[in-house]
Amino acid sequence: MSTTSRTTLLILDCYTVEPSGLGVPPYLSTYARAAYGALRTAQPRARVAYLTIDDVRWCLNGGQPHERPPLSDRLTSGGPETASPPTR
């Protein structure tokens, strides 16, 4: 019995710092969109996966944020630490 394997290609989005990189919803950069089109054209039967650099950092850090949100900026951080004042 033979097994058929399917090639998986990965687009790793490390972000760009330019306004044109904002794209359109779901806010993928134009570079990631162009890479997807090129990969799909080159290998139409391959599976194309997309990860951001933050996804990689999250996994390498055991599913935890890479850095804790600052206690001084409670509006931008989420989770249980925003429900009650910090204990000191």
Secondary structure as GFF3:
##gff-version 3
##sequence-region A 1 88
A	DSSP	beta_strand	8	13	.	.	.	ID=ss1
A	DSSP	three_ten_helix	19	22	.	.	.	ID=ss2
A	DSSP	alpha_helix	30	42	.	.	.	ID=ss3
A	DSSP	beta_strand	47	52	.	.	.	ID=ss4
A	DSSP	alpha_helix	53	60	.	.	.	ID=ss5
A	DSSP	three_ten_helix	80	82	.	.	.	ID=ss6
###
